């Protein structure tokens, strides 16, 4: 998103670059489902339909792009402490401490988010490869009820790993802890509880390579 902000701020100050901006926006939003950045993209696309787009408008959009960029978490030494209730067993609490000793992928998602759903087949494949070697997934859903997730898992993908509901979505404390501005949002935590990778390094073809690197390191200890 910082790259997008750069494009808007420095290339987009001339009206003849508007369509280029919109193409970059569309590319950036393909794998994102969230309220602030999504609104920015929609606004840009809408404004592109108008014949006149002034420099002040573009400056405002540039500021919004920077404002809605999630700061990186990978520089942190430890994952923020959290506790959630297991969706599959309401008597079970899942916390930073209960996950310690494993390589854990925290996956913020929702059944109504197409880019999130697109990631599930690869998550399932990689989970099958590494679940017996100390790898775990915790999917935190932004769905309104646990029933939505249960029905989705029953009809579409079993997703045989840990699950919980983020009750207040983007406004929840755990979303704020992990800087969740858009979903899908993936964060990888090592056995010592440190954040070691996030987002693009954990999607599509990148996922297995990133996970295997840290699982292999776990096996050597």
HUBELMO-V590798 format. One record per pair of residues at least 12 apart in sequence whose ideal C-beta (glycine too) atoms are under 6 Angstrom apart, sorted by sequence separation. I is the first residue (numbers start at 0). J is the second residue. If there is no record, write none. Layout:
# HUBELMO-V590798
i=I j=J
i=I j=J
This chain:
# HUBELMO-V590798
i=28 j=40
i=82 j=94
i=7 j=20
i=185 j=198
i=196 j=209
i=81 j=95
i=187 j=201
i=80 j=95
i=24 j=40
i=185 j=201
i=6 j=23
i=78 j=95
i=24 j=43
i=145 j=164
i=3 j=23
i=21 j=43
i=21 j=44
i=3 j=27
i=39 j=63
i=136 j=160
i=137 j=161
i=138 j=162
i=139 j=163
i=140 j=164
i=141 j=165
i=189 j=213
i=21 j=47
i=139 j=165
i=141 j=168
i=190 j=217
i=17 j=47
i=108 j=138
i=36 j=67
i=102 j=133
i=109 j=140
i=35 j=67
i=101 j=133
i=102 j=134
i=103 j=135
i=104 j=136
i=105 j=137
i=106 j=138
i=107 j=139
i=109 j=141
i=110 j=142
i=109 j=142
i=101 j=135
i=126 j=160
i=17 j=52
i=110 j=147
i=119 j=156
i=14 j=52
i=110 j=151
i=12 j=54
i=12 j=57
i=11 j=57
i=7 j=60
i=8 j=61
i=7 j=61
i=4 j=61
i=7 j=64
i=86 j=145
i=4 j=64
i=3 j=64
i=4 j=65
i=118 j=183
i=1 j=68
i=115 j=182
i=0 j=68
i=93 j=161
i=115 j=183
i=114 j=183
i=112 j=182
i=107 j=179
i=108 j=182
i=107 j=182
i=108 j=183
i=86 j=162
i=86 j=163
i=107 j=184
i=106 j=185
i=32 j=112
i=83 j=163
i=134 j=214
i=105 j=186
i=125 j=206
i=129 j=210
i=32 j=114
i=125 j=207
i=132 j=214
i=104 j=187
i=30 j=114
i=133 j=217
i=103 j=188
i=121 j=206
i=125 j=210
i=129 j=214
i=100 j=190
i=81 j=173
i=99 j=192
i=79 j=176
i=70 j=178
i=69 j=178
i=78 j=188
i=69 j=180
i=102 j=213
i=102 j=214
i=67 j=180
i=78 j=192
i=77 j=192
i=102 j=217
i=77 j=193
i=78 j=194
i=76 j=193
i=75 j=194
i=73 j=194
i=72 j=194
i=73 j=197
i=72 j=197
i=34 j=169
i=35 j=180
i=36 j=181
i=33 j=180
i=33 j=181
i=33 j=182
i=31 j=181
i=32 j=182
